């Protein structure tokens, strides 16, 4: 019998590390979410547990960080998909105005503190610039969890993060110059960066949508997913080759695809990979905490993390107020972006190699940054609770009165064929906001020529429906010809979103019975009402107009009774009981 210990040693190291990551995640994340601490802290705790300063199951921090950077890249791609180009253009003043002001003022404040405590001006400047940047991964994940990316404060927080991502390259160049290394970005490098950005824009704008339309015609889901990942990887590589941020390239690719009909399908395909790689990123942050150094310099680490968060919150609050945000939104932005970012780890390593700071100072700064990240969920939750108490106190005993006008409901129509088109037109005539989904590229293109915005996606997949807004929808129509797919979709979605009312078009009474059993609230056979209407017209044309209403009402009653009997006793037995009741007796 083989020795289990020897077998474990001989096992593939990649499988061991993957098992350690997945096992720690499965244990820690649900526990932390159950305790109300959020998934991010769960990932950090998992990283601390399996890292080189814990159980040593994942000893290589640099390798994990390098791989997990893809999570931030995928995150920016998904965010790009959620931003229409016109919305990005609308935010340009905040990106380059508010974003620039935040980085500049925060860097000056933190550099001043660093210089006062005895650092050289060069080291203080580099550290101040590095700490001025917030964590894109933490900030956007919190905004997504709170469903706040499309809110006014979400727009401003995202604008700041986007400028920070753009500022990465000049900060790296400045670090190498201050450190005495070879000069940073030359004029030729700038030309290369501009050319890469222009090339990515041209390819994305004129080529990507046609590629995805061809793939959609094949109806191969795995190829569509592979193509989505390939686009992200190539965009990131192009920007890295040009000396720019990989995440910036992925974001631009996402923005260019945001205006296409494939937006929801791409988001649902990328989402599982984004979640796993971003989780790995947070695990990598947790792994980087050297508990020995933290214990030796605990007072400096804690005071540094607190001072960092306080300074950034003060600057963010003041600037956002100056740019027109309300007090509540300014506090939310300050709490969400008060931490230092993952970019700090890169700058600290570069500064240490250029001897601007010592290796011990690098460790202290790294731990302080990691601690500031860990503080973020607590600060955000504390701010939200305080704002809730203030709002409750402001309301006092005032009652919320109805204004008489109900805001438009959110409705999803899956399937833009003959049936779905009629439903969508009627809902829009009444003033409801409608999201249209279909998986036929030709039908989507035809619909757009008539002014209807239809998104590409497989509505039988719960992830696609979630990306389309099923969580906040009030009604969902299924008007598609996929008997088994629709039944399963209704079952799953009704379980996930019991508040949503489901209206489903059935091909025949057999499918109607299946759909009602699956949980559909309203089901109608596609040809039933048109046949009733045609028969009514015939009776009127034959001079039998007086009996039309009575005959149609009796038909509806008998048909409903037959459906009930067939549901209770089966198709054949129910039909036989109906025959006996109305023909024999």
Secondary structure, DSSP 8 states (H G I E B T S, - for coil): ---HHHHHHHS-HHHHHHHHHHHHHHHHHHHHHHTTS-HHHHHHHHHHHHSTTTT-SS--HHHHHHHHHHHHHHHHHHHHHTS-HHHHHHTHHIIIIIHHHHHHHHHHHHHHHHHHTT--HHHHHHHHHHHHS--HHHHHHHHHHTT-TTSHHHHHHHHHHHHHHHTHHHHHHHHHHHTT-S-S--HHHHHHHHHHHHHHHHHHHHTHHHHHHHHHHHT-HHHHHHHHHHHHHHHHHHHHHTTS-HHHHHHHHHHHHHTSTTHHHHHHHHHHHHHHHHHHHHHHHHHT--HHHHHHTHHHHHHHHHHHHHHHHHHHHHHHHHTT--HHHHHHHHHHT-S--THHHHHHHHHHHTTSS-HHHHHHHHHHHHHHHHHHHHHHHHHHHHHHHHHHHHHTT------S-----EEEEE--SHHHHHHHHHHHHTT-EEEEEES-HHHHHHHHHTT--EEE--TTSHHHHHHTTTTT-SEEEE--S-HHHHHHHHHHHHHH-TTSEEEEEESSHHHHHHHHHHT-SEEEETTHHHHHHHHHHHHHHTT-GGGHHHHHHHHHHHHHHHHHHHHHH-HHHHHHHHHIIIII-
